[in-house]
């Protein structure tokens, strides 16, 4: 089995889960974009990006995640990133230092991600509390 996989899991009813495993960079970013496009195109209530098995992400992957978030927001689709209970430190760190944790939002458990994806449009968890209107200006 390839250690660098990106799989669309549609077994959760109204929420699509894109599972990212291993190291991902500019070479795998197109595959991630395809899976995210597939997930959004199916018209789900929410999309969860599961990074719990990811070991490395570069800026091209972050760009793909941000673009999918933008598309989800336009469609009124929930969008949540799940790091897992024990995330890879480098993956958690890149999301923290780039300031993306509150943007997506990022949660730890898959169950929490599923609930959040079903209950709120992309990025709205936490944004309303901060009065963050940057997403509307984009």
Secondary structure, DSSP 8 states (H G I E B T S, - for coil): --SSEEEEEEEETTEEEEEEEEEE-TTTHHHHHHHHHHHHHTT-SEEEEEEEEEEEE-HHHHHHHHHHHHHHHHHT-EEEEE--TT--HHHHHHHHHTT-HHHHTEES-HHHHHHHHHHS-TT-TTHHHHT--HHHH-
